[in-house]
Amino acid sequence: MTDLELKEIVERLRLQGNDDESVEAKKCEKKLSSDVWESVSAFGNTAGGTLLLGLDQEKGFTSVPAFDIEKVIEQFVSGMDPRTGKMSNAPQYQLSRRSFEGGQVLVVEISEVDPLLKPCYISDRSIQNGSFKRVADKDMKLSALEIFALEHAMIPSPADREVVPEASLADLDEDIIAQIIERERATHSKSLRGVKTKKNQLTRLNITDKDGNIKLGGLLAAGNYPQQFYPKLVVDVMVHPDIKKSSPEGPRYLDRVICEGSLGEVIDDAIAAVAKNLRRVSMVEGAGRKDELEIPEEVLREAIANAVIHREYDAYHIGQSVTVDVYPDRVEVTNPGGLWGGKTLENITDGTSACRNAVLMKLMSSVDLPSGTGRPAEGGGGGIPFMIRTMQSKTLSAPDFAADIDSFTVKLARCGVAIAANRDWMAKVTRRVLSLHEQSLLLTMRKMETSTVKELHRSLLIDSDEIRDVATRFEQEGIVEKVSTDTYRMLADETGKHPVPEDEDIILSVLHTDIPLSIREIADKVGKTVPSARYHINKLVSLELVVPTASNTSRNRKYLRKQNVPFDK
């Protein structure tokens, strides 16, 4: 990390007033604090992160004057020793010393632990009590379910090959079985080679074992009613009146459908339940118009099919349903079990396939949906790129993907330029005609509020250099501002208006030339946190627009607007 990169990170922390999901600051004045190891575990088990040791968050992320960097380095390196240190499955890391605002900061860049080695945990607390994950600015202890998920993140799940107690051939749909066998013969000529009897065909296809017992994958793909044995293996569609669950005002939900049956039926019923609660918008097509769902039906199908086919079916998760939450502004599809097989948010769009449930995946690739809209599984890794491209082709906001250790969520926004409100908003933000990519980027940057080039590329699959070029044009038009390298913040508000005066101008407006104010008084007047207010006041001091009344370390330090600085209150 360079000095400039450190400066940009600290500026971001000061604006936020807190650490975040990727950066943790620790004072560590005389020695390494014990909670550093919780952050090491948390960063190692999630997406990596950066420790800034020698920064005092309570004083606005300022350097610690008496920071003993040599002692802290020695203690950290010793604690990370793979033989005698404090961590089991310790992550890789890099140390760098940085001069910062008159002091020193130790920068520790923590890498994510290899999926084969997770979880990373504090050895003397045991794996159950010493394993953490990063959530916003907190280090949270992993649950037993999350530890199980990490330990099995690279191991193909045997769940779809497990025998279902009490199930028999009478619990299978003969029409679906015939369809699977027919398609196998047509597309995989060797899969049933040498197998003559129906019993042996079912065994070869992993629908049953050699004794004729029904396997879970076979029951889910071809069962008459799998929920007889596993009541929670459903898709639970719930329509909410507000943008959050369980709003204190009004009904708890507006509509709820529990989708049951074989997986093909479950997928079709879930799509229908969502579709009836979405708006239809009029789309221009050639010389005419046609009505379409505000979220394309094929995108809903892909999201729901992926959720039921790629979810975790082991004993820990068999009591959990796939959920589809329909809000006024979005649809969220969530499945039990996080990303698997080395897949991350960074590489899920690369078009390669990693299959947790190989038997179920193969069976569902041979099953037609009852609606006649195709088969729910292709197995080629193209599902997520397909969703992104389809949304983009309709000039809709890109899907959001959220991966927790133990769950995966696809968020689909219920809006796009096809809806008049969005079209009007973009017309107010900029008067020029936007290209398709510009429209997609503008809507996505609006939704994210603060976004990086990396995040935008991942969401839209648009070339990173093109994103930078478009963002620069938006910056020149005053629509966004560049807050650090490759990071932009939306300035235009929901009405399309451009920004109010800069934060520093607002602070200048409350300062006096003769009555000094403390940082707490300034923060209260402008509605900011103390660290954020301190960050902006320091910028004003450096510009010689504000005069401090005492040294930087004094508790009595207050601030005056400098004489002859023009500003209309």
C-alpha positions as CSV (number, residue, x, y, z in Angstrom):
1,M,0.0,0.0,0.0
2,T,1.3,3.4,-0.9
3,D,1.1,6.6,1.2
4,L,-1.5,8.0,-1.2
5,E,-3.6,4.8,-0.9
6,L,-3.4,5.0,2.8
7,K,-4.5,8.7,2.8
8,E,-7.5,7.9,0.6
9,I,-8.5,5.0,2.8
10,V,-8.3,7.2,6.0
11,E,-10.3,9.9,4.2
12,R,-13.0,7.4,3.5
13,L,-13.1,6.2,7.1
14,R,-13.3,9.7,8.4
15,L,-16.2,10.4,6.0
16,Q,-17.9,7.3,7.2
17,G,-17.1,7.9,10.9
18,N,-16.4,4.1,11.2
19,D,-14.4,1.2,10.0
20,D,-16.0,-0.9,7.3
21,E,-16.1,-4.4,5.9
22,S,-12.6,-4.2,4.4
23,V,-10.7,-2.0,6.8
24,E,-10.2,-2.1,10.6
25,A,-8.2,0.5,12.5
26,K,-6.7,-0.3,15.9
27,K,-4.9,2.0,18.3
28,C,-2.4,-0.5,19.7
29,E,-0.4,2.2,21.4
30,K,1.9,0.2,23.6
31,K,1.2,-3.4,22.4
32,L,-0.9,-5.4,20.0
33,S,-4.5,-5.5,21.3
34,S,-6.0,-9.0,21.7
35,D,-9.0,-8.2,19.5
36,V,-6.6,-7.9,16.5
37,W,-6.8,-11.7,16.2
38,E,-10.5,-11.6,15.8
39,S,-10.1,-9.3,12.9
40,V,-7.4,-11.5,11.3
41,S,-9.8,-14.5,11.6
42,A,-12.8,-12.4,10.2
43,F,-10.8,-11.1,7.2
44,G,-9.3,-14.5,6.5
45,N,-12.7,-16.2,6.5
46,T,-14.4,-13.6,4.3
47,A,-12.9,-11.5,1.5
48,G,-9.6,-10.4,3.1
49,G,-9.0,-6.9,4.4
50,T,-6.6,-4.4,5.9
51,L,-5.6,-3.6,9.4
52,L,-4.3,-0.1,10.2
53,L,-2.4,-0.3,13.4
54,G,-1.5,2.9,15.1
55,L,-4.7,4.8,14.2
56,D,-7.0,6.1,16.9
57,Q,-10.6,5.9,15.7
58,E,-12.0,7.8,18.7
59,K,-9.9,10.8,17.7
60,G,-11.0,10.8,14.0
61,F,-8.6,8.2,12.8
62,T,-5.5,10.2,13.7
63,S,-2.0,8.7,14.2
64,V,-1.1,7.6,17.8
65,P,1.9,9.8,19.0
66,A,3.4,7.1,21.3
67,F,2.8,4.1,18.9
68,D,5.5,1.5,19.4
69,I,5.6,0.1,15.9
70,E,8.6,-2.1,16.5
71,K,7.0,-4.0,19.4
72,V,3.7,-4.3,17.5
73,I,5.4,-5.8,14.4
74,E,7.2,-8.3,16.6
75,Q,4.0,-9.4,18.4
76,F,2.1,-9.7,15.1
77,V,4.7,-11.7,13.3
78,S,5.1,-14.0,16.3
79,G,1.3,-14.5,16.5
80,M,1.1,-15.4,12.8
81,D,3.8,-18.1,13.1
82,P,2.2,-21.3,11.6
83,R,4.0,-23.4,14.2
84,T,3.8,-21.5,17.5
85,G,1.5,-18.6,16.8
86,K,-2.0,-17.7,17.8
87,M,-3.9,-18.6,14.6
88,S,-4.9,-22.0,13.0
89,N,-5.1,-21.9,9.2
90,A,-3.6,-18.4,9.3
91,P,-4.0,-16.2,6.2
92,Q,-1.2,-14.8,4.1
93,Y,-0.3,-11.2,4.9
94,Q,1.9,-8.3,4.0
95,L,3.3,-5.7,6.4
96,S,4.3,-2.1,5.5
97,R,5.3,0.9,7.5
98,R,3.8,4.2,6.5
99,S,4.4,7.7,7.6
100,F,1.1,9.4,8.2
101,E,0.3,12.9,9.5
102,G,3.4,13.1,11.7
103,G,3.2,9.6,13.0
104,Q,3.6,6.0,11.8
105,V,1.0,3.5,10.8
106,L,1.5,-0.2,10.4
107,V,-0.5,-1.5,7.4
108,V,-1.3,-5.2,7.5
109,E,-3.0,-6.5,4.3
110,I,-4.7,-9.8,5.1
111,S,-5.6,-12.2,2.3
112,E,-8.6,-14.4,2.2
113,V,-7.8,-18.0,3.3
114,D,-7.8,-20.7,0.7
115,P,-11.3,-22.3,0.7
116,L,-9.6,-25.7,1.3
117,L,-8.2,-24.4,4.7
118,K,-11.1,-22.4,6.1
119,P,-12.1,-21.6,8.7
120,C,-9.2,-19.6,10.1
121,Y,-9.6,-19.4,13.9
122,I,-7.8,-18.4,17.1
123,S,-6.2,-21.6,18.3
124,D,-6.6,-21.3,22.1
125,R,-10.4,-20.5,21.7
126,S,-11.1,-23.6,19.6
127,I,-12.7,-23.7,16.2
128,Q,-16.2,-23.2,17.7
129,N,-15.4,-20.1,19.7
130,G,-12.4,-18.7,17.8
131,S,-13.8,-18.4,14.3
132,F,-15.1,-15.0,13.0
133,K,-16.5,-13.4,9.9
134,R,-16.5,-9.7,8.8
135,V,-20.0,-8.0,8.8
136,A,-19.8,-4.3,8.0
137,D,-17.4,-2.9,10.7
138,K,-17.8,-5.8,13.1
139,D,-16.1,-9.1,13.7
140,M,-18.9,-11.7,14.3
141,K,-18.4,-15.2,15.7
142,L,-19.3,-17.9,13.2
143,S,-22.2,-20.1,13.9
144,A,-22.0,-24.0,13.9
145,L,-23.8,-23.9,10.5
146,E,-21.3,-21.4,9.1
147,I,-18.3,-23.4,10.3
148,F,-19.9,-26.5,8.6
149,A,-20.3,-24.6,5.4
150,L,-16.7,-23.4,5.4
151,E,-15.4,-26.9,6.1
152,H,-17.4,-28.3,3.2
153,A,-17.1,-25.5,0.7
154,M,-14.9,-27.5,-1.6
155,I,-16.4,-31.0,-1.0
156,P,-19.1,-32.2,-3.3
157,S,-22.3,-32.6,-1.3
158,P,-23.4,-36.3,-0.9
159,A,-26.8,-35.2,0.1
160,D,-28.5,-35.6,-3.3
161,R,-27.2,-39.3,-3.3
162,E,-28.5,-40.1,0.1
163,V,-31.4,-42.6,0.5
164,V,-34.8,-41.1,1.6
165,P,-36.2,-43.3,4.4
166,E,-39.7,-44.7,3.7
167,A,-39.9,-43.4,0.1
168,S,-40.7,-46.0,-2.6
169,L,-41.1,-46.2,-6.3
170,A,-44.8,-45.4,-5.8
171,D,-43.6,-41.9,-4.7
172,L,-42.2,-41.1,-8.2
173,D,-44.0,-39.6,-11.2
174,E,-43.9,-42.1,-14.0
175,D,-44.2,-39.4,-16.7
176,I,-41.2,-37.5,-15.4
177,I,-39.2,-40.8,-15.1
178,A,-40.0,-41.7,-18.7
179,Q,-39.0,-38.2,-19.8
180,I,-35.6,-38.5,-18.0
181,I,-34.9,-41.9,-19.5
182,E,-35.9,-40.8,-23.0
183,R,-33.7,-37.7,-22.9
184,E,-30.8,-39.6,-21.5
185,R,-30.9,-42.0,-24.4
186,A,-31.1,-39.1,-26.9
187,T,-28.4,-36.9,-25.4
188,H,-26.0,-39.3,-23.5
189,S,-25.8,-42.4,-25.6
190,K,-23.6,-44.2,-23.2
191,S,-25.4,-43.5,-20.0
192,L,-27.8,-46.4,-20.3
193,R,-25.6,-48.7,-22.3
194,G,-26.0,-52.3,-21.3
195,V,-28.9,-51.6,-18.9
196,K,-32.1,-53.2,-19.9
197,T,-34.5,-53.2,-17.0
198,K,-36.3,-50.2,-15.5
199,K,-34.9,-51.0,-12.1
200,N,-31.3,-50.9,-13.4
201,Q,-32.0,-47.8,-15.4
202,L,-33.1,-45.9,-12.3
203,T,-30.0,-47.1,-10.5
204,R,-27.7,-46.0,-13.3
205,L,-29.3,-42.5,-13.3
206,N,-28.9,-42.2,-9.5
207,I,-32.6,-42.0,-9.0
208,T,-32.4,-45.2,-6.8
209,D,-29.6,-47.2,-5.2
210,K,-28.9,-50.8,-6.2
211,D,-31.5,-52.0,-3.7
212,G,-34.2,-49.8,-5.2
213,N,-34.2,-47.2,-2.5
214,I,-35.1,-43.7,-3.6
215,K,-32.3,-41.1,-3.5
216,L,-33.0,-37.5,-2.6
217,G,-32.0,-36.2,-6.0
218,G,-34.4,-38.6,-7.7
219,L,-37.2,-37.7,-5.3
220,L,-36.7,-33.9,-5.9
221,A,-36.5,-34.2,-9.7
222,A,-39.3,-36.8,-10.2
223,G,-41.2,-37.1,-7.0
224,N,-45.0,-36.8,-6.7
225,Y,-44.8,-34.9,-3.4
226,P,-41.2,-34.7,-1.9
227,Q,-42.6,-32.5,0.9
228,Q,-44.2,-35.6,2.4
229,F,-40.7,-36.5,3.6
230,Y,-39.1,-33.0,3.7
231,P,-41.8,-30.4,4.5
232,K,-39.4,-27.4,4.2
233,L,-38.0,-28.2,0.8
234,V,-40.2,-25.6,-0.9
235,V,-40.0,-22.2,-2.3
236,D,-41.6,-19.7,0.1
237,V,-42.8,-16.6,-1.9
238,M,-43.8,-13.7,0.3
239,V,-45.0,-10.3,-0.8
240,H,-44.2,-7.4,1.6
241,P,-46.0,-4.1,1.9
242,D,-42.9,-2.1,2.7
243,I,-39.2,-2.2,1.6
244,K,-38.3,-4.1,4.7
245,K,-39.7,-7.2,6.3
246,S,-42.3,-7.0,9.1
247,S,-43.1,-3.3,8.9
248,P,-44.7,-2.1,12.2
249,E,-47.5,-0.5,10.2
250,G,-50.0,-2.4,8.1
251,P,-50.2,-6.1,7.4
252,R,-47.2,-8.4,7.9
253,Y,-47.4,-9.5,4.2
254,L,-49.8,-9.0,1.3
255,D,-49.5,-12.4,-0.3
256,R,-47.8,-15.7,0.4
257,V,-47.5,-18.8,-1.7
258,I,-45.8,-22.0,-0.6
259,C,-44.6,-23.7,-3.8
260,E,-44.5,-27.5,-3.5
261,G,-44.2,-30.6,-5.7
262,S,-41.3,-31.8,-7.8
263,L,-38.6,-29.1,-8.5
264,G,-40.0,-28.4,-11.9
265,E,-43.4,-27.7,-10.4
266,V,-41.9,-25.6,-7.6
267,I,-40.0,-23.4,-10.1
268,D,-43.0,-22.8,-12.3
269,D,-45.3,-22.1,-9.3
270,A,-42.8,-19.7,-7.8
271,I,-42.4,-17.7,-11.1
272,A,-46.2,-17.5,-11.3
273,A,-46.5,-16.3,-7.7
274,V,-43.9,-13.6,-8.2
275,A,-45.2,-12.5,-11.6
276,K,-48.8,-11.9,-10.4
277,N,-47.4,-9.4,-7.9
278,L,-45.2,-7.5,-10.4
279,R,-46.2,-4.6,-12.7
280,R,-46.3,-5.0,-16.4
281,V,-44.7,-2.2,-18.5
282,S,-45.3,-1.3,-22.1
283,M,-42.2,-1.9,-24.3
284,V,-41.7,-0.4,-27.8
285,E,-40.8,-3.2,-30.2
286,G,-40.5,-2.3,-33.9
287,A,-43.6,-0.4,-35.0
288,G,-45.7,-1.7,-32.1
289,R,-45.7,-2.2,-28.3
290,K,-46.0,-5.2,-26.1
291,D,-46.4,-5.6,-22.3
292,E,-43.7,-7.3,-20.3
293,L,-43.0,-7.9,-16.7
294,E,-40.9,-5.2,-15.1
295,I,-38.4,-8.0,-14.3
296,P,-38.0,-10.3,-17.3
297,E,-39.6,-13.7,-16.7
298,E,-36.5,-15.6,-18.0
299,V,-34.4,-13.8,-15.3
300,L,-36.8,-14.8,-12.6
301,R,-36.7,-18.4,-13.9
302,E,-32.9,-18.5,-13.9
303,A,-32.7,-17.0,-10.4
304,I,-35.2,-19.4,-8.8
305,A,-34.0,-22.5,-10.7
306,N,-30.4,-21.8,-9.6
307,A,-31.6,-21.4,-6.0
308,V,-33.3,-24.8,-5.8
309,I,-30.7,-26.7,-7.8
310,H,-27.5,-25.2,-6.2
311,R,-28.7,-24.9,-2.6
312,E,-27.3,-27.0,0.2
313,Y,-29.4,-30.1,1.0
314,D,-27.3,-31.6,3.8
315,A,-28.8,-32.5,7.2
316,Y,-27.9,-29.0,8.6
317,H,-30.0,-27.3,5.9
318,I,-32.8,-29.7,5.2
319,G,-35.1,-27.7,7.4
320,Q,-34.6,-24.5,5.5
321,S,-36.6,-23.3,2.5
322,V,-35.6,-21.2,-0.5
323,T,-37.2,-17.8,0.0
324,V,-38.4,-15.3,-2.6
325,D,-39.3,-11.9,-1.0
326,V,-41.2,-9.4,-3.2
327,Y,-40.8,-5.8,-2.0
328,P,-42.2,-2.7,-3.7
329,D,-38.7,-1.9,-5.1
330,R,-37.1,-5.3,-5.6
331,V,-37.3,-9.1,-5.6
332,E,-34.8,-11.1,-3.5
333,V,-34.2,-14.9,-4.1
334,T,-32.2,-16.5,-1.2
335,N,-31.1,-20.1,-0.9
336,P,-29.5,-22.0,2.0
337,G,-25.8,-22.6,1.5
338,G,-23.2,-20.1,0.3
339,L,-21.1,-20.1,-2.8
340,W,-19.4,-23.4,-3.4
341,G,-16.4,-24.9,-5.2
342,G,-14.2,-21.9,-5.1
343,K,-16.8,-19.6,-6.5
344,T,-16.8,-16.0,-5.2
345,L,-18.5,-12.7,-6.0
346,E,-15.4,-11.9,-8.0
347,N,-15.6,-14.9,-10.4
348,I,-19.3,-16.0,-10.5
349,T,-19.6,-14.3,-13.9
350,D,-16.7,-16.1,-15.6
351,G,-18.9,-18.7,-17.2
352,T,-17.3,-21.7,-15.5
353,S,-19.5,-24.2,-13.7
354,A,-19.1,-25.5,-10.1
355,C,-21.8,-27.9,-9.1
356,R,-22.5,-28.8,-5.4
357,N,-25.3,-31.2,-6.3
358,A,-24.0,-33.1,-9.3
359,V,-26.7,-35.8,-9.4
360,L,-29.6,-33.3,-9.0
361,M,-28.1,-31.1,-11.6
362,K,-27.8,-33.9,-14.2
363,L,-31.4,-35.0,-13.6
364,M,-32.8,-31.5,-13.8
365,S,-31.1,-31.0,-17.1
366,S,-33.4,-33.8,-18.5
367,V,-36.6,-32.5,-17.0
368,D,-38.9,-30.1,-18.8
369,L,-40.7,-27.5,-16.8
370,P,-44.5,-28.2,-16.7
371,S,-45.1,-24.7,-18.3
372,G,-43.2,-25.8,-21.4
373,T,-40.6,-23.0,-21.0
374,G,-37.6,-25.3,-21.2
375,R,-35.4,-27.2,-18.8
376,P,-34.2,-25.5,-15.6
377,A,-30.5,-26.7,-15.6
378,E,-27.9,-26.3,-18.3
379,G,-24.7,-26.9,-16.3
380,G,-22.5,-24.7,-18.4
381,G,-22.0,-21.9,-15.9
382,G,-23.8,-19.3,-18.0
383,G,-26.8,-18.6,-15.8
384,I,-25.5,-15.5,-14.0
385,P,-24.0,-13.9,-17.1
386,F,-27.3,-14.6,-18.8
387,M,-29.2,-12.7,-16.1
388,I,-26.9,-9.8,-16.3
389,R,-27.0,-9.5,-20.1
390,T,-30.8,-9.9,-20.2
391,M,-31.3,-7.2,-17.6
392,Q,-28.9,-4.9,-19.4
393,S,-30.5,-5.5,-22.8
394,K,-33.8,-4.2,-21.3
395,T,-31.9,-1.2,-19.7
396,L,-32.7,-2.5,-16.2
397,S,-30.5,-2.2,-13.2
398,A,-28.0,-5.1,-13.0
399,P,-28.7,-7.9,-10.5
400,D,-27.1,-7.6,-7.1
401,F,-25.4,-10.7,-5.7
402,A,-24.9,-11.1,-2.0
403,A,-22.9,-14.1,-0.7
404,D,-22.8,-14.9,3.0
405,I,-20.9,-17.9,4.3
406,D,-24.2,-19.8,4.7
407,S,-26.5,-18.3,2.1
408,F,-26.6,-16.7,-1.4
409,T,-29.0,-14.0,-2.5
410,V,-29.9,-12.5,-5.9
411,K,-31.5,-9.1,-5.8
412,L,-33.5,-7.9,-8.8
413,A,-34.6,-4.3,-8.9
414,R,-38.2,-3.5,-9.9
415,C,-37.3,-0.6,-12.1
416,G,-35.7,0.4,-15.3
417,V,-35.8,3.1,-18.0
418,A,-39.0,1.4,-19.3
419,I,-40.7,2.9,-16.2
420,A,-41.6,6.6,-16.7
421,A,-40.2,7.7,-13.3
422,N,-36.7,6.4,-14.1
423,R,-36.8,7.8,-17.6
424,D,-37.8,11.2,-16.2
425,W,-35.1,11.1,-13.5
426,M,-32.3,10.5,-16.1
427,A,-33.6,13.3,-18.3
428,K,-33.3,15.7,-15.3
429,V,-29.8,14.4,-14.4
430,T,-28.4,15.0,-17.9
431,R,-29.8,16.5,-21.0
432,R,-27.8,14.5,-23.5
433,V,-28.8,11.2,-25.0
434,L,-27.2,8.4,-23.1
435,S,-25.9,5.1,-24.6
436,L,-27.2,1.8,-23.4
437,H,-24.1,1.3,-21.3
438,E,-24.3,4.9,-19.9
439,Q,-27.9,4.2,-18.9
440,S,-27.0,1.0,-17.2
441,L,-24.1,2.5,-15.3
442,L,-26.1,5.6,-14.2
443,L,-28.9,3.4,-12.8
444,T,-26.5,1.1,-11.1
445,M,-24.4,3.9,-9.6
446,R,-27.7,5.5,-8.4
447,K,-28.7,2.2,-6.7
448,M,-25.2,1.7,-5.1
449,E,-24.8,5.4,-4.1
450,T,-21.0,4.8,-3.7
451,S,-19.5,2.3,-6.2
452,T,-16.1,1.2,-7.4
453,V,-15.0,0.4,-10.9
454,K,-14.5,-3.2,-9.8
455,E,-18.1,-3.5,-8.4
456,L,-19.6,-1.9,-11.5
457,H,-17.6,-4.3,-13.8
458,R,-18.8,-7.2,-11.7
459,S,-22.4,-6.1,-11.9
460,L,-22.6,-5.1,-15.6
461,L,-19.7,-7.0,-17.3
462,I,-18.7,-3.7,-19.0
463,D,-15.0,-3.1,-19.7
464,S,-13.3,-1.3,-16.7
465,D,-11.7,1.4,-18.9
466,E,-15.1,2.2,-20.5
467,I,-16.6,2.5,-16.9
468,R,-13.8,4.9,-16.0
469,D,-14.5,7.0,-19.2
470,V,-18.2,7.1,-18.5
471,A,-17.7,7.9,-14.8
472,T,-15.4,10.8,-15.8
473,R,-18.1,12.2,-18.0
474,F,-20.6,11.9,-15.2
475,E,-18.1,13.6,-12.9
476,Q,-17.6,16.5,-15.3
477,E,-21.4,16.9,-15.5
478,G,-21.6,17.0,-11.7
479,I,-23.7,13.8,-11.5
480,V,-21.1,11.9,-9.4
481,E,-17.9,12.8,-7.6
482,K,-14.7,10.8,-7.4
483,V,-14.0,10.1,-3.7
484,S,-10.8,8.0,-4.3
485,T,-9.1,6.0,-7.0
486,D,-11.8,4.1,-9.0
487,T,-14.4,5.0,-6.4
488,Y,-17.4,7.3,-7.2
489,R,-20.4,8.7,-5.2
490,M,-23.7,9.7,-6.7
491,L,-24.4,13.4,-6.1
492,A,-27.8,13.8,-7.9
493,D,-30.7,13.2,-5.5
494,E,-33.9,11.3,-6.2
495,T,-35.5,14.4,-7.8
496,G,-32.6,14.7,-10.3
497,K,-31.2,17.8,-8.6
498,H,-27.5,18.2,-8.3
499,P,-25.6,18.5,-5.0
500,V,-26.0,21.0,-2.1
501,P,-23.0,23.0,-1.0
502,E,-19.9,21.0,-0.1
503,D,-19.5,19.7,3.5
504,E,-16.7,22.2,4.2
505,D,-19.0,25.1,3.2
506,I,-21.7,23.9,5.5
507,I,-19.2,23.8,8.4
508,L,-17.9,27.3,7.5
509,S,-21.5,28.5,7.7
510,V,-21.8,27.6,11.4
511,L,-18.4,28.9,12.5
512,H,-17.8,32.3,14.0
513,T,-14.8,34.6,13.9
514,D,-15.1,35.5,17.6
515,I,-16.8,32.6,19.3
516,P,-14.8,29.3,19.2
517,L,-16.7,26.0,18.8
518,S,-15.6,22.5,19.9
519,I,-15.6,19.7,17.4
520,R,-18.6,18.2,19.3
521,E,-20.6,21.5,18.9
522,I,-19.7,21.7,15.2
523,A,-20.8,18.0,14.7
524,D,-24.1,18.6,16.4
525,K,-24.8,21.8,14.4
526,V,-24.2,20.2,11.0
527,G,-25.6,16.8,11.8
528,K,-22.4,14.7,11.4
529,T,-20.5,12.3,13.5
530,V,-17.5,13.7,15.4
531,P,-14.9,11.8,13.3
532,S,-16.5,13.0,10.1
533,A,-16.7,16.6,11.3
534,R,-13.1,16.4,12.4
535,Y,-12.0,15.2,9.0
536,H,-13.7,18.2,7.3
537,I,-12.5,20.7,9.9
538,N,-8.9,19.5,9.4
539,K,-9.2,20.2,5.6
540,L,-10.4,23.7,6.4
541,V,-7.4,24.2,8.8
542,S,-5.0,23.0,6.1
543,L,-6.6,25.5,3.7
544,E,-6.1,28.2,6.3
545,L,-9.8,29.0,6.3
546,V,-10.2,27.9,10.0
547,V,-8.0,28.7,12.9
548,P,-7.7,26.2,15.8
549,T,-7.3,27.5,19.3
550,A,-5.0,24.8,20.6
551,S,-2.7,22.0,19.5
552,N,-4.0,18.9,17.7
553,T,-3.6,16.8,20.9
554,S,-5.3,19.2,23.3
555,R,-8.7,18.4,24.7
556,N,-9.5,22.1,24.8
557,R,-9.0,22.6,21.0
558,K,-11.7,24.7,19.4
559,Y,-12.2,26.4,16.1
560,L,-12.8,29.9,14.6
561,R,-13.5,31.0,11.1
562,K,-10.5,33.0,10.0
563,Q,-11.0,36.8,9.8
564,N,-11.7,38.1,6.3
565,V,-12.8,34.7,4.9
566,P,-15.9,35.7,2.9
567,F,-18.9,33.6,3.6
568,D,-22.6,34.6,3.6
569,K,-24.4,32.9,6.5
